Amino acid sequence: MAASNYERIYAVVRRIPRGRVATYGDVAALAGLGGHARQVGYALHALTGPRRIPWHRVVNAQGRISTGRGIAGGELPQRFRLEKEGIRFDANGRIPFDRYRWPRRDTVRKRTPRRRA
């Protein structure tokens, strides 16, 4: 993926307000990369240095924190950051989207429309 696409992803993530979360798919759609949620994960994983990007506000489509496989407790730093912003998890470790999701679900188009020839 081109570096410019990563910058588009980072620009969207910077817009997620404090105390709100977006899904990987939401970020992809808002960055004009609908259908490429996995690319958002790659972009966030590639973050290094002092960039101020609130990566912790991006969660999976089930409202859970995604972690690398086999990393016990790997979700805790992200969870602590979200809780510090006032986000609460339910008993199953999910974030209630009806309360914390950004933007509203009806404002995000999941896939970029294809032009018909």
C-alpha positions in Angstrom: 0.0 0.0 0.0 1.3 3.4 -0.9 2.5 5.7 1.9 -0.2 8.2 0.8 -2.9 5.7 1.7 -1.4 5.3 5.1 -1.5 9.1 5.5 -5.2 9.1 4.5 -5.8 6.4 7.2 -3.9 8.4 9.8 -5.9 11.6 8.9 -9.2 9.7 9.6 -7.9 8.2 12.9 -6.8 11.7 14.0 -10.5 12.8 13.6 -11.9 10.2 16.0 -13.0 12.2 19.0 -11.8 11.4 22.5 -14.2 9.0 24.2 -15.3 7.4 20.8 -14.2 4.5 18.7 -14.3 3.5 15.1 -14.0 0.2 13.4 -11.2 -0.7 11.0 -13.8 -0.9 8.3 -15.2 2.6 9.2 -11.7 4.1 9.0 -11.1 2.4 5.6 -14.4 3.7 4.2 -13.8 7.2 5.4 -10.3 7.2 4.0 -11.7 6.2 0.6 -10.4 2.6 0.9 -13.7 0.8 1.5 -13.4 -2.9 1.7 -9.8 -2.7 2.9 -10.2 -2.8 6.7 -7.1 -5.0 7.1 -5.0 -2.2 5.5 -6.0 0.0 8.4 -4.5 -2.5 10.8 -1.3 -2.7 8.8 -1.1 1.1 8.8 -1.6 1.4 12.5 0.9 -1.4 13.2 3.5 0.5 11.1 3.3 3.6 13.4 6.6 4.6 14.9 8.1 7.7 16.5 6.4 10.6 18.1 3.3 10.8 15.8 0.2 11.8 17.6 -2.3 9.4 16.2 -4.9 7.9 18.6 -4.5 4.4 17.3 -6.2 3.0 20.4 -9.6 4.4 19.2 -9.8 1.8 16.4 -11.5 -1.6 17.3 -12.8 -4.5 15.3 -16.3 -4.9 14.0 -17.5 -6.8 17.0 -16.5 -3.9 19.3 -13.5 -5.7 20.7 -9.9 -4.9 20.8 -7.9 -6.9 18.3 -4.5 -8.3 19.4 -1.8 -10.4 17.9 -2.4 -14.1 18.2 -1.0 -15.7 21.2 -0.2 -12.5 23.1 -1.7 -12.9 26.6 -2.8 -9.5 27.9 -1.9 -7.8 24.6 -5.2 -5.8 24.7 -4.6 -4.2 28.1 -2.6 -1.1 27.0 -5.4 -0.2 24.5 -8.1 -1.0 26.9 -6.5 1.2 29.6 -6.3 4.1 27.2 -9.9 3.7 26.2 -11.1 3.5 29.8 -9.1 6.6 30.7 -11.1 8.4 28.0 -14.4 7.2 29.6 -15.2 4.3 27.4 -16.7 1.3 29.2 -16.7 -2.3 28.2 -19.6 -4.7 28.7 -19.3 -8.0 30.6 -18.1 -9.7 27.4 -15.3 -7.2 26.8 -17.1 -5.4 24.0 -17.6 -1.7 23.6 -21.3 -0.7 23.1 -21.3 0.9 19.7 -24.7 2.5 20.3 -23.0 4.7 22.8 -19.3 5.1 21.7 -19.1 4.5 17.9 -17.9 7.3 15.6 -19.2 8.3 13.2 -22.8 7.3 13.4 -23.2 4.1 11.5 -25.5 5.6 8.8 -22.9 8.1 7.8 -20.3 5.5 6.7 -20.4 3.8 3.3 -18.6 0.5 3.5 -17.5 0.1 0.0 -16.4 2.5 -2.7 -19.0 2.3 -5.5 -17.8 0.7 -8.7 -18.5 2.5 -12.0 -20.3 0.5 -14.6 -18.8 0.5 -18.1 
